[in-house]
Amino acid sequence: MRVYLEALENAANVSENTELDFVRLDATGKDEDEVLNDLKSMLDPDKSYIIRKHYCKHEERQPCEVEILETQMIILFKLLISEECRQIQL
């Protein structure tokens, strides 16, 4: 089994015709905290991502499993703050 750490841009924050960012790093036999830090360093700080651990079982002829590690809601947070400020001004 291979293990990957992945970042998938949150689809809620992009327009319909936009391609989502996707980054996958091989974490098989490696320090996962170090791989996770490497992955996060590659991400656009102005976008939000779903960070997940992908257990790839293709070599074993079994289905893969995916575990959500965290969701970064940077853009959504910015939008909520902007909406609160707009409401205060009304």
Secondary structure as UniProt FT lines:
FT   STRAND          2..9
FT   HELIX           11..13
FT   TURN            16..17
FT   STRAND          22..26
FT   TURN            28..29
FT   HELIX           32..41
FT   TURN            45..46
FT   STRAND          49..56
FT   HELIX           58..60
FT   STRAND          65..71
FT   HELIX           74..89
//
